Amino acid sequence: MLLATALGFCFLLAGLAGAMGLAPIVGAFAAGLLLEEVHFRSFEGNGFRELEERTRPLISWLAPFFFVQMGIRVDVATFGRTEVLGLALAITLAAVIGKQVCALGVLERGLNRLAVGIGMIPRGEVGLIFAQIGRTLRVGDERIIDDATYSAVVLMVISTTVITPGLLGWALRRQAPPAGAPGA
């Protein structure tokens, strides 16, 4: 019952956001914020499993369809254009640098700000969604996001997803305590 109610709530808020002219993902995100674990603590003694755990099979099954849909919309021929590659490089650098600047806001002493910033790098799924929405919006006869820009965003998402695991491992090893030290 919990899963059905949570999914219904998610679809309701996504539909309301769509009806208001917003992207349905905005409503779905709001539902996620409201469905935080703290609201379900009273269910714990009754065999309650976290809502996240209950939705994991559904998400695992549906997520590939999202990426297939986004990939189908890419004009692969644009990957060979210099201006697309240049824009992809620029927005990739902006993403990486922007996340590192945000990590400076980590105020707790002893935390690895570099690792926090690197850990935030691969957050491009929402960028793909908004880029796709931008492809459907027009100003006059011009799309807000053209095929070249969309392809650059896709390249940024791919590159940030691929580079992050290695960079994160490096950042964590860099600040790891020496072997045999307390906390190692």
TORDREN-310995 format. One record per atom (N, C-alpha, C): residue number from 1; residue in one letter; atom name; x, y, z. Coordinates in steps of 0.1 Angstrom, whole numbers. Layout:
BEGIN
[rec NUM; a; CA; [X; Y; Z]],
...
This chain:
BEGIN
[rec 1; m; N; [8; -12; 0]],
[rec 1; m; CA; [0; 0; 0]],
[rec 1; m; C; [9; 13; 0]],
[rec 2; l; N; [20; 12; 8]],
[rec 2; l; CA; [29; 24; 8]],
[rec 2; l; C; [35; 27; -5]],
[rec 3; l; N; [39; 17; -12]],
[rec 3; l; CA; [45; 19; -26]],
[rec 3; l; C; [35; 25; -35]],
[rec 4; a; N; [23; 19; -35]],
[rec 4; a; CA; [12; 24; -44]],
[rec 4; a; C; [8; 38; -41]],
[rec 5; t; N; [8; 42; -28]],
[rec 5; t; CA; [4; 55; -24]],
[rec 5; t; C; [15; 65; -28]],
[rec 6; a; N; [28; 61; -26]],
[rec 6; a; CA; [39; 70; -30]],
[rec 6; a; C; [40; 72; -45]],
[rec 7; l; N; [38; 61; -53]],
[rec 7; l; CA; [38; 63; -67]],
[rec 7; l; C; [27; 72; -72]],
[rec 8; g; N; [15; 69; -66]],
[rec 8; g; CA; [4; 78; -70]],
[rec 8; g; C; [6; 92; -67]],
[rec 9; f; N; [12; 95; -55]],
[rec 9; f; CA; [15; 109; -51]],
[rec 9; f; C; [26; 115; -61]],
[rec 10; c; N; [35; 107; -65]],
[rec 10; c; CA; [46; 112; -74]],
[rec 10; c; C; [39; 115; -87]],
[rec 11; f; N; [31; 107; -93]],
[rec 11; f; CA; [24; 109; -105]],
[rec 11; f; C; [14; 121; -104]],
[rec 12; l; N; [8; 123; -93]],
[rec 12; l; CA; [-1; 134; -91]],
[rec 12; l; C; [7; 147; -91]],
[rec 13; l; N; [18; 148; -84]],
[rec 13; l; CA; [26; 161; -84]],
[rec 13; l; C; [32; 163; -97]],
[rec 14; a; N; [37; 152; -104]],
[rec 14; a; CA; [42; 154; -118]],
[rec 14; a; C; [32; 159; -127]],
[rec 15; g; N; [20; 154; -126]],
[rec 15; g; CA; [9; 159; -135]],
[rec 15; g; C; [5; 173; -132]],
[rec 16; l; N; [4; 177; -119]],
[rec 16; l; CA; [1; 190; -115]],
[rec 16; l; C; [12; 200; -121]],
[rec 17; a; N; [25; 196; -120]],
[rec 17; a; CA; [35; 204; -125]],
[rec 17; a; C; [34; 206; -140]],
[rec 18; g; N; [31; 195; -147]],
[rec 18; g; CA; [29; 196; -161]],
[rec 18; g; C; [17; 205; -165]],
[rec 19; a; N; [6; 204; -157]],
[rec 19; a; CA; [-5; 212; -160]],
[rec 19; a; C; [-3; 227; -157]],
[rec 20; m; N; [7; 230; -149]],
[rec 20; m; CA; [11; 244; -146]],
[rec 20; m; C; [21; 249; -156]],
[rec 21; g; N; [25; 241; -165]],
[rec 21; g; CA; [35; 245; -175]],
[rec 21; g; C; [49; 242; -171]],
[rec 22; l; N; [51; 235; -160]],
[rec 22; l; CA; [65; 231; -156]],
[rec 22; l; C; [68; 217; -161]],
[rec 23; a; N; [81; 214; -160]],
[rec 23; a; CA; [84; 200; -164]],
[rec 23; a; C; [79; 191; -153]],
[rec 24; p; N; [73; 179; -157]],
[rec 24; p; CA; [68; 170; -147]],
[rec 24; p; C; [79; 165; -137]],
[rec 25; i; N; [92; 166; -141]],
[rec 25; i; CA; [102; 162; -132]],
[rec 25; i; C; [102; 171; -120]],
[rec 26; v; N; [98; 183; -121]],
[rec 26; v; CA; [98; 193; -110]],
[rec 26; v; C; [88; 187; -99]],
[rec 27; g; N; [76; 183; -104]],
[rec 27; g; CA; [66; 178; -95]],
[rec 27; g; C; [71; 165; -88]],
[rec 28; a; N; [77; 156; -97]],
[rec 28; a; CA; [82; 143; -91]],
[rec 28; a; C; [93; 146; -81]],
[rec 29; f; N; [102; 156; -83]],
[rec 29; f; CA; [112; 159; -74]],
[rec 29; f; C; [106; 164; -61]],
[rec 30; a; N; [95; 173; -62]],
[rec 30; a; CA; [89; 177; -50]],
[rec 30; a; C; [82; 166; -42]],
[rec 31; a; N; [77; 156; -49]],
[rec 31; a; CA; [71; 144; -42]],
[rec 31; a; C; [82; 137; -35]],
[rec 32; g; N; [94; 136; -41]],
[rec 32; g; CA; [105; 129; -34]],
[rec 32; g; C; [109; 136; -22]],
[rec 33; l; N; [109; 149; -22]],
[rec 33; l; CA; [112; 157; -10]],
[rec 33; l; C; [102; 155; 1]],
[rec 34; l; N; [90; 154; -3]],
[rec 34; l; CA; [79; 152; 7]],
[rec 34; l; C; [78; 138; 12]],
[rec 35; l; N; [83; 128; 4]],
[rec 35; l; CA; [83; 114; 8]],
[rec 35; l; C; [95; 110; 16]],
[rec 36; e; N; [101; 119; 22]],
[rec 36; e; CA; [114; 116; 29]],
[rec 36; e; C; [111; 106; 40]],
[rec 37; e; N; [121; 98; 43]],
[rec 37; e; CA; [120; 87; 53]],
[rec 37; e; C; [114; 90; 66]],
[rec 38; v; N; [117; 102; 71]],
[rec 38; v; CA; [112; 106; 84]],
[rec 38; v; C; [97; 105; 86]],
[rec 39; h; N; [90; 107; 75]],
[rec 39; h; CA; [75; 106; 75]],
[rec 39; h; C; [70; 92; 77]],
[rec 40; f; N; [79; 82; 76]],
[rec 40; f; CA; [74; 68; 76]],
[rec 40; f; C; [80; 60; 88]],
[rec 41; r; N; [85; 67; 98]],
[rec 41; r; CA; [91; 61; 110]],
[rec 41; r; C; [81; 52; 117]],
[rec 42; s; N; [68; 56; 117]],
[rec 42; s; CA; [58; 49; 125]],
[rec 42; s; C; [56; 35; 119]],
[rec 43; f; N; [60; 33; 107]],
[rec 43; f; CA; [58; 20; 100]],
[rec 43; f; C; [69; 10; 103]],
[rec 44; e; N; [80; 14; 109]],
[rec 44; e; CA; [92; 6; 111]],
[rec 44; e; C; [89; -7; 118]],
[rec 45; g; N; [81; -8; 128]],
[rec 45; g; CA; [79; -20; 136]],
[rec 45; g; C; [70; -30; 129]],
[rec 46; n; N; [64; -26; 118]],
[rec 46; n; CA; [54; -35; 111]],
[rec 46; n; C; [60; -41; 98]],
[rec 47; g; N; [73; -44; 98]],
[rec 47; g; CA; [79; -50; 86]],
[rec 47; g; C; [81; -39; 75]],
[rec 48; f; N; [81; -27; 78]],
[rec 48; f; CA; [83; -16; 68]],
[rec 48; f; C; [97; -17; 63]],
[rec 49; r; N; [98; -16; 50]],
[rec 49; r; CA; [111; -15; 43]],
[rec 49; r; C; [112; -1; 38]],
[rec 50; e; N; [123; 5; 37]],
[rec 50; e; CA; [124; 19; 32]],
[rec 50; e; C; [118; 20; 18]],
[rec 51; l; N; [111; 31; 16]],
[rec 51; l; CA; [105; 34; 3]],
[rec 51; l; C; [115; 33; -8]],
[rec 52; e; N; [127; 38; -6]],
[rec 52; e; CA; [137; 37; -16]],
[rec 52; e; C; [140; 23; -20]],
[rec 53; e; N; [141; 14; -10]],
[rec 53; e; CA; [143; 0; -13]],
[rec 53; e; C; [132; -6; -21]],
[rec 54; r; N; [119; -2; -18]],
[rec 54; r; CA; [108; -8; -25]],
[rec 54; r; C; [107; -3; -39]],
[rec 55; t; N; [112; 9; -42]],
[rec 55; t; CA; [111; 14; -56]],
[rec 55; t; C; [123; 10; -64]],
[rec 56; r; N; [134; 5; -58]],
[rec 56; r; CA; [146; 2; -65]],
[rec 56; r; C; [144; -7; -77]],
[rec 57; p; N; [136; -18; -76]],
[rec 57; p; CA; [134; -27; -88]],
[rec 57; p; C; [127; -19; -99]],
[rec 58; l; N; [118; -11; -96]],
[rec 58; l; CA; [111; -3; -106]],
[rec 58; l; C; [120; 7; -113]],
[rec 59; i; N; [128; 13; -105]],
[rec 59; i; CA; [138; 23; -110]],
[rec 59; i; C; [148; 16; -119]],
[rec 60; s; N; [153; 4; -114]],
[rec 60; s; CA; [163; -3; -122]],
[rec 60; s; C; [157; -8; -135]],
[rec 61; w; N; [145; -10; -135]],
[rec 61; w; CA; [138; -15; -148]],
[rec 61; w; C; [136; -3; -157]],
[rec 62; l; N; [132; 9; -152]],
[rec 62; l; CA; [128; 20; -160]],
[rec 62; l; C; [139; 29; -164]],
[rec 63; a; N; [150; 30; -156]],
[rec 63; a; CA; [161; 39; -159]],
[rec 63; a; C; [167; 37; -173]],
[rec 64; p; N; [169; 25; -177]],
[rec 64; p; CA; [175; 23; -190]],
[rec 64; p; C; [166; 29; -202]],
[rec 65; f; N; [153; 28; -200]],
[rec 65; f; CA; [144; 34; -210]],
[rec 65; f; C; [146; 49; -211]],
[rec 66; f; N; [148; 55; -200]],
[rec 66; f; CA; [151; 70; -200]],
[rec 66; f; C; [164; 73; -208]],
[rec 67; f; N; [174; 65; -206]],
[rec 67; f; CA; [187; 68; -213]],
[rec 67; f; C; [186; 64; -228]],
[rec 68; v; N; [178; 54; -231]],
[rec 68; v; CA; [176; 51; -245]],
[rec 68; v; C; [169; 62; -252]],
[rec 69; q; N; [158; 67; -245]],
[rec 69; q; CA; [151; 78; -251]],
[rec 69; q; C; [159; 91; -253]],
[rec 70; m; N; [168; 94; -244]],
[rec 70; m; CA; [177; 105; -245]],
[rec 70; m; C; [187; 103; -256]],
[rec 71; g; N; [192; 91; -257]],
[rec 71; g; CA; [202; 87; -267]],
[rec 71; g; C; [196; 88; -281]],
[rec 72; i; N; [184; 83; -283]],
[rec 72; i; CA; [178; 83; -296]],
[rec 72; i; C; [177; 97; -302]],
[rec 73; r; N; [176; 107; -293]],
[rec 73; r; CA; [174; 121; -298]],
[rec 73; r; C; [187; 128; -302]],
[rec 74; v; N; [198; 121; -300]],
[rec 74; v; CA; [211; 127; -303]],
[rec 74; v; C; [214; 125; -318]],
[rec 75; d; N; [218; 136; -325]],
[rec 75; d; CA; [222; 135; -339]],
[rec 75; d; C; [237; 132; -338]],
[rec 76; v; N; [241; 119; -339]],
[rec 76; v; CA; [255; 115; -337]],
[rec 76; v; C; [264; 122; -347]],
[rec 77; a; N; [259; 126; -358]],
[rec 77; a; CA; [268; 134; -368]],
[rec 77; a; C; [273; 147; -362]],
[rec 78; t; N; [266; 152; -353]],
[rec 78; t; CA; [271; 165; -347]],
[rec 78; t; C; [283; 163; -338]],
[rec 79; f; N; [286; 151; -334]],
[rec 79; f; CA; [298; 148; -325]],
[rec 79; f; C; [311; 151; -333]],
[rec 80; g; N; [311; 152; -346]],
[rec 80; g; CA; [323; 154; -353]],
[rec 80; g; C; [325; 169; -356]],
[rec 81; r; N; [315; 178; -352]],
[rec 81; r; CA; [316; 192; -355]],
[rec 81; r; C; [325; 199; -344]],
[rec 82; t; N; [334; 207; -348]],
[rec 82; t; CA; [343; 214; -339]],
[rec 82; t; C; [336; 222; -329]],
[rec 83; e; N; [325; 230; -333]],
[rec 83; e; CA; [318; 238; -324]],
[rec 83; e; C; [311; 230; -313]],
[rec 84; v; N; [306; 218; -317]],
[rec 84; v; CA; [299; 210; -307]],
[rec 84; v; C; [309; 205; -297]],
[rec 85; l; N; [321; 200; -302]],
[rec 85; l; CA; [331; 195; -293]],
[rec 85; l; C; [336; 207; -284]],
[rec 86; g; N; [338; 219; -289]],
[rec 86; g; CA; [342; 230; -281]],
[rec 86; g; C; [332; 234; -270]],
[rec 87; l; N; [319; 234; -274]],
[rec 87; l; CA; [309; 237; -264]],
[rec 87; l; C; [308; 226; -254]],
[rec 88; a; N; [309; 213; -258]],
[rec 88; a; CA; [309; 202; -249]],
[rec 88; a; C; [321; 204; -239]],
[rec 89; l; N; [332; 207; -244]],
[rec 89; l; CA; [344; 209; -235]],
[rec 89; l; C; [342; 220; -225]],
[rec 90; a; N; [336; 231; -230]],
[rec 90; a; CA; [334; 243; -222]],
[rec 90; a; C; [323; 240; -211]],
[rec 91; i; N; [313; 233; -214]],
[rec 91; i; CA; [303; 231; -204]],
[rec 91; i; C; [307; 220; -194]],
[rec 92; t; N; [316; 211; -199]],
[rec 92; t; CA; [322; 201; -190]],
[rec 92; t; C; [331; 207; -180]],
[rec 93; l; N; [339; 216; -185]],
[rec 93; l; CA; [348; 224; -176]],
[rec 93; l; C; [340; 232; -166]],
[rec 94; a; N; [329; 238; -171]],
[rec 94; a; CA; [321; 246; -162]],
[rec 94; a; C; [314; 237; -151]],
[rec 95; a; N; [310; 225; -155]],
[rec 95; a; CA; [304; 216; -146]],
[rec 95; a; C; [314; 212; -135]],
[rec 96; v; N; [326; 208; -139]],
[rec 96; v; CA; [337; 204; -130]],
[rec 96; v; C; [341; 215; -120]],
[rec 97; i; N; [344; 226; -126]],
[rec 97; i; CA; [348; 238; -118]],
[rec 97; i; C; [337; 243; -109]],
[rec 98; g; N; [325; 243; -114]],
[rec 98; g; CA; [313; 247; -106]],
[rec 98; g; C; [311; 238; -94]],
[rec 99; k; N; [313; 225; -96]],
[rec 99; k; CA; [311; 216; -84]],
[rec 99; k; C; [322; 218; -74]],
[rec 100; q; N; [334; 221; -79]],
[rec 100; q; CA; [345; 223; -69]],
[rec 100; q; C; [343; 236; -62]],
[rec 101; v; N; [338; 246; -68]],
[rec 101; v; CA; [335; 259; -61]],
[rec 101; v; C; [324; 256; -51]],
[rec 102; c; N; [314; 249; -54]],
[rec 102; c; CA; [303; 245; -44]],
[rec 102; c; C; [308; 238; -33]],
[rec 103; a; N; [318; 229; -35]],
[rec 103; a; CA; [324; 221; -24]],
[rec 103; a; C; [331; 230; -14]],
[rec 104; l; N; [335; 242; -18]],
[rec 104; l; CA; [341; 251; -8]],
[rec 104; l; C; [331; 255; 3]],
[rec 105; g; N; [318; 252; 1]],
[rec 105; g; CA; [308; 255; 11]],
[rec 105; g; C; [308; 244; 22]],
[rec 106; v; N; [316; 234; 20]],
[rec 106; v; CA; [316; 223; 31]],
[rec 106; v; C; [325; 229; 42]],
[rec 107; l; N; [318; 232; 53]],
[rec 107; l; CA; [325; 239; 64]],
[rec 107; l; C; [331; 230; 75]],
[rec 108; e; N; [327; 218; 75]],
[rec 108; e; CA; [331; 209; 86]],
[rec 108; e; C; [346; 206; 84]],
[rec 109; r; N; [354; 207; 95]],
[rec 109; r; CA; [368; 205; 94]],
[rec 109; r; C; [371; 190; 91]],
[rec 110; g; N; [381; 187; 84]],
[rec 110; g; CA; [386; 174; 81]],
[rec 110; g; C; [379; 167; 70]],
[rec 111; l; N; [368; 173; 65]],
[rec 111; l; CA; [362; 166; 53]],
[rec 111; l; C; [370; 169; 40]],
[rec 112; n; N; [370; 160; 31]],
[rec 112; n; CA; [377; 161; 19]],
[rec 112; n; C; [369; 169; 9]],
[rec 113; r; N; [371; 182; 8]],
[rec 113; r; CA; [363; 191; -1]],
[rec 113; r; C; [365; 187; -15]],
[rec 114; l; N; [377; 183; -19]],
[rec 114; l; CA; [379; 179; -32]],
[rec 114; l; C; [371; 167; -36]],
[rec 115; a; N; [370; 157; -27]],
[rec 115; a; CA; [362; 145; -30]],
[rec 115; a; C; [347; 148; -30]],
[rec 116; v; N; [343; 157; -22]],
[rec 116; v; CA; [329; 162; -22]],
[rec 116; v; C; [326; 168; -36]],
[rec 117; g; N; [334; 177; -40]],
[rec 117; g; CA; [332; 184; -53]],
[rec 117; g; C; [332; 174; -64]],
[rec 118; i; N; [342; 165; -64]],
[rec 118; i; CA; [343; 155; -75]],
[rec 118; i; C; [330; 146; -75]],
[rec 119; g; N; [326; 142; -63]],
[rec 119; g; CA; [314; 134; -61]],
[rec 119; g; C; [302; 140; -67]],
[rec 120; m; N; [301; 153; -68]],
[rec 120; m; CA; [290; 160; -73]],
[rec 120; m; C; [290; 161; -89]],
[rec 121; i; N; [301; 158; -95]],
[rec 121; i; CA; [303; 161; -109]],
[rec 121; i; C; [293; 154; -118]],
[rec 122; p; N; [290; 141; -116]],
[rec 122; p; CA; [282; 134; -126]],
[rec 122; p; C; [267; 135; -123]],
[rec 123; r; N; [262; 147; -123]],
[rec 123; r; CA; [248; 150; -120]],
[rec 123; r; C; [241; 155; -133]],
[rec 124; g; N; [242; 148; -144]],
[rec 124; g; CA; [237; 153; -157]],
[rec 124; g; C; [224; 149; -161]],
[rec 125; e; N; [218; 139; -154]],
[rec 125; e; CA; [205; 134; -158]],
[rec 125; e; C; [194; 145; -159]],
[rec 126; v; N; [194; 153; -149]],
[rec 126; v; CA; [184; 164; -150]],
[rec 126; v; C; [188; 174; -161]],
[rec 127; g; N; [201; 176; -163]],
[rec 127; g; CA; [205; 184; -175]],
[rec 127; g; C; [200; 179; -188]],
[rec 128; l; N; [200; 165; -189]],
[rec 128; l; CA; [194; 159; -201]],
[rec 128; l; C; [179; 162; -202]],
[rec 129; i; N; [172; 161; -191]],
[rec 129; i; CA; [158; 163; -192]],
[rec 129; i; C; [155; 178; -196]],
[rec 130; f; N; [162; 187; -190]],
[rec 130; f; CA; [159; 201; -193]],
[rec 130; f; C; [164; 205; -207]],
[rec 131; a; N; [175; 198; -212]],
[rec 131; a; CA; [179; 200; -226]],
[rec 131; a; C; [169; 195; -235]],
[rec 132; q; N; [163; 184; -232]],
[rec 132; q; CA; [152; 178; -240]],
[rec 132; q; C; [140; 187; -240]],
[rec 133; i; N; [136; 192; -229]],
[rec 133; i; CA; [125; 202; -228]],
[rec 133; i; C; [128; 214; -237]],
[rec 134; g; N; [141; 219; -236]],
[rec 134; g; CA; [145; 231; -244]],
[rec 134; g; C; [144; 228; -259]],
[rec 135; r; N; [146; 215; -263]],
[rec 135; r; CA; [144; 212; -277]],
[rec 135; r; C; [130; 213; -282]],
[rec 136; t; N; [121; 212; -273]],
[rec 136; t; CA; [106; 213; -277]],
[rec 136; t; C; [101; 228; -276]],
[rec 137; l; N; [109; 236; -269]],
[rec 137; l; CA; [104; 250; -268]],
[rec 137; l; C; [110; 259; -279]],
[rec 138; r; N; [102; 268; -284]],
[rec 138; r; CA; [106; 277; -295]],
[rec 138; r; C; [104; 291; -292]],
[rec 139; v; N; [113; 299; -298]],
[rec 139; v; CA; [111; 314; -298]],
[rec 139; v; C; [110; 317; -312]],
[rec 140; g; N; [98; 321; -317]],
[rec 140; g; CA; [96; 323; -331]],
[rec 140; g; C; [97; 309; -338]],
[rec 141; d; N; [105; 308; -348]],
[rec 141; d; CA; [107; 295; -355]],
[rec 141; d; C; [120; 288; -350]],
[rec 142; e; N; [127; 293; -340]],
[rec 142; e; CA; [139; 287; -335]],
[rec 142; e; C; [137; 279; -322]],
[rec 143; r; N; [143; 267; -322]],
[rec 143; r; CA; [142; 259; -310]],
[rec 143; r; C; [152; 266; -300]],
[rec 144; i; N; [149; 265; -287]],
[rec 144; i; CA; [158; 271; -277]],
[rec 144; i; C; [171; 263; -277]],
[rec 145; i; N; [170; 249; -277]],
[rec 145; i; CA; [181; 240; -277]],
[rec 145; i; C; [181; 233; -291]],
[rec 146; d; N; [191; 236; -299]],
[rec 146; d; CA; [192; 229; -312]],
[rec 146; d; C; [199; 216; -311]],
[rec 147; d; N; [200; 208; -322]],
[rec 147; d; CA; [207; 195; -321]],
[rec 147; d; C; [221; 196; -317]],
[rec 148; a; N; [228; 206; -321]],
[rec 148; a; CA; [243; 208; -317]],
[rec 148; a; C; [244; 210; -302]],
[rec 149; t; N; [236; 219; -297]],
[rec 149; t; CA; [237; 221; -282]],
[rec 149; t; C; [233; 209; -274]],
[rec 150; y; N; [222; 202; -279]],
[rec 150; y; CA; [218; 190; -272]],
[rec 150; y; C; [229; 180; -272]],
[rec 151; s; N; [235; 178; -283]],
[rec 151; s; CA; [246; 168; -285]],
[rec 151; s; C; [258; 172; -275]],
[rec 152; a; N; [261; 185; -274]],
[rec 152; a; CA; [271; 190; -265]],
[rec 152; a; C; [268; 186; -250]],
[rec 153; v; N; [255; 188; -247]],
[rec 153; v; CA; [251; 184; -233]],
[rec 153; v; C; [252; 169; -231]],
[rec 154; v; N; [249; 161; -241]],
[rec 154; v; CA; [250; 147; -240]],
[rec 154; v; C; [265; 143; -238]],
[rec 155; l; N; [274; 149; -246]],
[rec 155; l; CA; [288; 147; -244]],
[rec 155; l; C; [293; 151; -230]],
[rec 156; m; N; [288; 162; -225]],
[rec 156; m; CA; [292; 166; -211]],
[rec 156; m; C; [287; 155; -201]],
[rec 157; v; N; [275; 150; -202]],
[rec 157; v; CA; [270; 141; -193]],
[rec 157; v; C; [278; 128; -194]],
[rec 158; i; N; [281; 123; -206]],
[rec 158; i; CA; [289; 111; -208]],
[rec 158; i; C; [303; 113; -202]],
[rec 159; s; N; [309; 124; -205]],
[rec 159; s; CA; [323; 126; -200]],
[rec 159; s; C; [324; 128; -185]],
[rec 160; t; N; [314; 135; -179]],
[rec 160; t; CA; [315; 137; -164]],
[rec 160; t; C; [312; 124; -157]],
[rec 161; t; N; [303; 115; -163]],
[rec 161; t; CA; [300; 102; -158]],
[rec 161; t; C; [312; 93; -158]],
[rec 162; v; N; [320; 94; -169]],
[rec 162; v; CA; [331; 85; -171]],
[rec 162; v; C; [343; 89; -163]],
[rec 163; i; N; [346; 102; -162]],
[rec 163; i; CA; [358; 106; -155]],
[rec 163; i; C; [357; 106; -139]],
[rec 164; t; N; [344; 106; -134]],
[rec 164; t; CA; [343; 108; -120]],
[rec 164; t; C; [348; 96; -112]],
[rec 165; p; N; [345; 83; -115]],
[rec 165; p; CA; [350; 73; -106]],
[rec 165; p; C; [366; 73; -104]],
[rec 166; g; N; [373; 75; -115]],
[rec 166; g; CA; [388; 76; -113]],
[rec 166; g; C; [392; 88; -105]],
[rec 167; l; N; [386; 99; -108]],
[rec 167; l; CA; [390; 111; -100]],
[rec 167; l; C; [386; 110; -86]],
[rec 168; l; N; [374; 104; -83]],
[rec 168; l; CA; [370; 102; -69]],
[rec 168; l; C; [379; 93; -62]],
[rec 169; g; N; [383; 82; -68]],
[rec 169; g; CA; [393; 73; -62]],
[rec 169; g; C; [406; 80; -59]],
[rec 170; w; N; [411; 88; -68]],
[rec 170; w; CA; [423; 95; -66]],
[rec 170; w; C; [422; 105; -54]],
[rec 171; a; N; [411; 112; -54]],
[rec 171; a; CA; [409; 122; -43]],
[rec 171; a; C; [407; 115; -30]],
[rec 172; l; N; [401; 104; -29]],
[rec 172; l; CA; [400; 97; -16]],
[rec 172; l; C; [413; 91; -12]],
[rec 173; r; N; [421; 85; -21]],
[rec 173; r; CA; [434; 80; -17]],
[rec 173; r; C; [444; 91; -13]],
[rec 174; r; N; [442; 102; -19]],
[rec 174; r; CA; [451; 114; -17]],
[rec 174; r; C; [451; 119; -3]],
[rec 175; q; N; [439; 118; 4]],
[rec 175; q; CA; [437; 123; 17]],
[rec 175; q; C; [435; 111; 27]],
[rec 176; a; N; [437; 99; 23]],
[rec 176; a; CA; [436; 87; 32]],
[rec 176; a; C; [447; 87; 42]],
[rec 177; p; N; [443; 83; 54]],
[rec 177; p; CA; [454; 82; 65]],
[rec 177; p; C; [464; 71; 61]],
[rec 178; p; N; [476; 72; 65]],
[rec 178; p; CA; [486; 62; 62]],
[rec 178; p; C; [482; 48; 68]],
[rec 179; a; N; [486; 38; 62]],
[rec 179; a; CA; [483; 24; 67]],
[rec 179; a; C; [488; 23; 81]],
[rec 180; g; N; [480; 17; 90]],
[rec 180; g; CA; [484; 15; 103]],
[rec 180; g; C; [481; 27; 112]],
[rec 181; a; N; [477; 38; 107]],
[rec 181; a; CA; [473; 49; 115]],
[rec 181; a; C; [459; 47; 120]],
[rec 182; p; N; [455; 54; 131]],
[rec 182; p; CA; [442; 53; 136]],
[rec 182; p; C; [432; 58; 126]],
[rec 183; g; N; [421; 50; 123]],
[rec 183; g; CA; [411; 54; 114]],
[rec 183; g; C; [414; 50; 100]],
[rec 184; a; N; [425; 42; 97]],
[rec 184; a; CA; [429; 38; 84]],
[rec 184; a; C; [420; 27; 80]],
